[in-house]
């Protein structure tokens, strides 16, 4: 049997909320790697750019470290977790203040080769 190799890449402390990043991740989950790159290149969301860079990094890791072919890789798992929230405040009328939450996220991509998912 062929050994299943998972290629991982992580981006941490991305200054976008995880909820907004997940909208982009749902578009590329399960797609072949080159097709996922094309989808992200033309997605107008602000979160598409860091996901595009991360996916490119994961593809490069697979090619350089494991000798995998770019055409055979697909997005096996991709998810976004919540990072730390920076709390800010803006003062309002009558002695009140309005809290502002600057959310961050951690994005993880796991790629596999197309022939090895039959196990």
Secondary structure as UniProt FT lines:
FT   STRAND          7..14
FT   HELIX           18..28
FT   TURN            29..30
FT   HELIX           33..41
FT   TURN            46..47
FT   HELIX           48..66
FT   HELIX           70..72
FT   STRAND          73..91
FT   HELIX           93..95
FT   STRAND          97..113
FT   HELIX           114..118
//
